[in-house]
């Protein structure tokens, strides 16, 4: 298993980064929050989890060992693969997920694109005794619900992490706001990765 990678950040995309390790560019899939901590050209270290399939080797990267541990535990639940586990960590912090599962907060879990009420109930049932207690109070709001950074904050952080100015990021967010509002109106949580890609398209034609 590749437990971590460390090296210069060669490139940052909408949902992944390339880290140069020993002269080799390693593609690592990350959450928007993790990508926001990276800067092109600067050194970085990511905890990683390697997912092996018959036709692929995919590396997922995290800002902390705790995120990686939760990512791997999430996949022990029926129907939760690496992509969905990563989406869960894109919407909620590890402690917020622990609170949501421990308290049976189905509403918080269904904020994650791809998780419906039945899937959320199954995750609560299968992971309640696996994720453990929250390490702190981060991500918790009144009523026991798991809080997540707004899509605006996550998209803004992702764009700034890619090298855009705060002003450019604000303008791009305004341009994609209608897309996010349409998701909310349809009863779905805005997908940060999709909004970030839309924002990048807006900035690319300026």
GUFI-867219 format. One record per residue (C-alpha): x, y, z; residue in one letter. Coordinates in pm, 1 decimal. Layout:
N
         c1         c2         c3   code
          X          Y          Z      a
...
***
This chain:
206
         c1         c2         c3   code
        0.0        0.0        0.0      x
      114.7      354.5      -75.2      x
       49.4      527.5      259.1      x
      161.5      876.0      157.2      x
      325.9     1081.8     -116.4      x
      548.2     1383.8      -73.4      x
      696.0     1612.1     -334.9      x
      643.9     1922.9     -542.2      x
      291.4     1997.0     -663.0      x
      319.2     1986.7    -1043.1      x
      -46.0     2055.0    -1126.6      x
     -386.2     2096.4     -965.6      x
     -710.6     2007.3    -1140.0      x
    -1077.5     2018.9    -1047.9      x
    -1070.1     1688.2     -859.9      x
     -705.9     1577.8     -858.1      x
     -345.8     1690.1     -826.3      x
      -15.1     1571.4     -967.8      x
      266.2     1533.5     -713.3      x
      621.1     1483.7     -840.4      x
      776.9     1196.0     -647.2      x
     1129.6     1094.2     -743.0      x
     1091.1     1239.5    -1091.8      x
      754.9     1070.1    -1148.3      x
      428.0     1262.1    -1161.4      x
      174.5     1082.2     -942.1      x
     -194.9     1157.7    -1003.3      x
     -385.9     1177.2     -675.5      x
     -765.0     1220.6     -654.3      x
     -865.2     1458.9     -374.0      x
    -1158.5     1646.9     -223.1      x
    -1191.5     2020.4     -298.3      x
    -1091.9     2090.1       61.0      x
     -764.7     1899.3       24.6      x
     -692.0     2059.2     -313.3      x
     -740.3     2401.4     -154.9      x
     -442.3     2332.7       74.3      x
     -209.0     2273.4     -222.3      x
      -15.4     2530.3     -423.4      x
      141.1     2461.0     -762.2      x
      520.2     2455.4     -740.0      x
      527.5     2414.7     -363.6      x
      609.2     2099.4     -164.5      x
      322.1     1894.7      -22.2      x
      255.3     1572.2      163.5      x
      -68.6     1376.9      132.8      x
     -183.9     1066.9      315.9      x
     -297.7      825.9       47.0      x
     -507.2      517.1      -15.0      x
     -449.2      299.2     -320.4      x
     -760.3      137.8     -470.6      x
     -677.4     -162.4     -689.0      x
     -915.3     -280.4     -960.2      x
     -866.8     -531.0    -1240.2      x
     -816.5     -254.8    -1493.5      x
     -685.6       33.2    -1282.5      x
     -476.6      154.6     -991.6      x
     -625.0      472.1     -843.5      x
     -461.7      678.5     -571.1      x
     -669.7      896.6     -340.0      x
     -508.1     1169.7     -131.8      x
     -602.1     1336.9      195.5      x
     -483.2     1626.1      407.1      x
     -466.4     1405.1      717.8      x
     -428.8     1043.0      825.7      x
     -771.3     1065.4      990.0      x
     -938.1     1152.0      657.6      x
     -770.6      853.4      496.2      x
     -880.2      622.8      777.7      x
    -1241.8      739.2      750.3      x
    -1227.4      707.8      368.7      x
    -1127.9      343.6      402.4      x
    -1384.0      267.9      674.8      x
    -1665.6      422.0      469.5      x
    -1600.6      169.8      194.7      x
    -1679.3     -118.9      429.8      x
    -2047.1      -18.8      404.4      x
    -2254.7     -186.2      132.6      x
    -2278.0       23.2     -182.4      x
    -2004.4      267.9      -82.9      x
    -1712.4      268.9     -325.0      x
    -1411.7      500.8     -332.2      x
    -1584.8      770.8     -539.3      x
    -1881.2      791.5     -303.8      x
    -1654.6      779.4        2.1      x
    -1456.2     1071.0     -141.3      x
    -1779.5     1261.4     -207.2      x
    -1881.0     1208.8      155.5      x
    -1554.5     1363.1      270.4      x
    -1599.0     1647.0       22.7      x
    -1927.2     1738.6      191.8      x
    -1852.1     1650.6      555.1      x
    -1543.5     1648.5      777.5      x
    -1445.8     1315.4      936.8      x
    -1587.4     1423.4     1273.6      x
    -1908.5     1547.3     1111.4      x
    -1953.0     1204.8      951.3      x
    -1893.8     1037.9     1288.0      x
    -2160.2     1258.1     1446.6      x
    -2404.8     1195.3     1161.7      x
    -2360.9      818.8     1178.3      x
    -2363.0      801.4     1557.9      x
    -2680.0     1011.1     1582.6      x
    -2852.3      847.2     1285.0      x
    -2871.2     1181.9     1105.0      x
    -3003.1     1061.8      769.8      x
    -3065.0     1417.6      650.7      x
    -2697.2     1506.7      687.3      x
    -2587.5     1199.0      494.4      x
    -2832.2     1262.9      209.6      x
    -2659.4     1599.1      155.2      x
    -2397.5     1390.5      -25.7      x
    -2476.1     1347.0     -398.3      x
    -2550.6      980.5     -463.4      x
    -2686.2      896.5     -117.7      x
    -3061.9      860.5      -76.7      x
    -3260.1      800.7      244.2      x
    -3237.4      421.1      221.8      x
    -2866.0      433.7      148.0      x
    -2813.6      669.4      441.5      x
    -3001.8      437.8      673.9      x
    -2790.1      144.7      558.6      x
    -2469.1      343.0      615.8      x
    -2581.2      434.3      968.9      x
    -2663.6       71.4     1045.5      x
    -2337.7      -69.6      909.2      x
    -2094.5      196.7     1029.7      x
    -2235.0      298.1     1367.1      x
    -1983.8       85.2     1556.7      x
    -1691.8      139.1     1316.8      x
    -1624.4      512.6     1279.2      x
    -1571.4      576.9     1648.7      x
    -1634.6      892.4     1849.8      x
    -1560.7     1241.3     1710.4      x
    -1209.5     1364.8     1785.6      x
    -1339.6     1717.5     1842.4      x
    -1638.7     1942.5     1787.4      x
    -1548.4     2065.7     1438.3      x
    -1830.9     2027.6     1189.9      x
    -2103.1     2002.9     1452.9      x
    -2393.1     2244.0     1475.5      x
    -2691.6     2270.4     1711.6      x
    -2926.5     1975.4     1693.7      x
    -2646.0     1727.9     1626.8      x
    -2643.3     1778.4     1250.4      x
    -2317.3     1757.1     1059.6      x
    -2221.2     2086.9      908.0      x
    -2020.6     2130.4      589.8      x
    -1854.2     2427.6      428.7      x
    -2090.0     2589.8      180.0      x
    -2039.4     2517.4     -187.8      x
    -1935.2     2881.2     -231.3      x
    -1655.5     2845.1       25.0      x
    -1535.3     2518.1     -125.0      x
    -1537.0     2644.2     -483.6      x
    -1365.8     2966.9     -376.6      x
    -1093.4     2773.5     -190.5      x
    -1045.9     2542.0     -486.5      x
    -1004.6     2827.7     -734.3      x
     -763.4     3017.8     -511.5      x
     -569.3     2695.4     -467.9      x
     -543.6     2671.3     -845.7      x
     -380.7     3014.7     -855.6      x
     -676.2     3242.6     -931.8      x
     -720.4     3565.3     -739.4      x
     -992.2     3598.6     -478.5      x
    -1167.7     3848.9     -704.1      x
    -1163.9     3608.4    -1001.3      x
    -1299.3     3334.3     -776.1      x
    -1582.5     3558.5     -656.1      x
    -1680.3     3647.4    -1013.7      x
    -1677.8     3281.4    -1121.1      x
    -1896.3     3188.8     -823.5      x
    -2152.4     3447.8     -928.4      x
    -2150.8     3296.9    -1278.7      x
    -2221.7     2941.6    -1155.8      x
    -2464.1     3036.1     -877.3      x
    -2766.1     2962.0    -1097.6      x
    -2640.1     2607.0    -1152.7      x
    -2611.4     2553.9     -777.0      x
    -2951.8     2707.8     -710.4      x
    -3108.5     2474.3     -966.3      x
    -2968.9     2176.2     -775.3      x
    -3108.0     2309.0     -447.5      x
    -3447.7     2373.0     -607.4      x
    -3451.8     2011.7     -724.2      x
    -3388.2     1895.1     -367.4      x
    -3025.9     1801.2     -426.3      x
    -2707.6     1928.1     -263.4      x
    -2488.3     2126.2     -506.8      x
    -2202.8     1912.8     -637.0      x
    -1885.6     2104.1     -560.0      x
    -1669.1     1918.8     -812.6      x
    -1914.6     1994.9    -1095.5      x
    -1944.5     2359.9     -988.5      x
    -1567.0     2391.9     -973.7      x
    -1539.4     2259.3    -1329.4      x
    -1805.7     2507.0    -1443.8      x
    -1621.3     2789.2    -1269.6      x
    -1298.3     2690.5    -1444.7      x
    -1476.0     2700.3    -1780.7      x
    -1602.2     3049.4    -1702.2      x
    -1253.2     3168.9    -1615.5      x
    -1095.6     3002.2    -1919.6      x
    -1299.4     3211.4    -2164.8      x
    -1228.8     3545.1    -2000.4      x
***
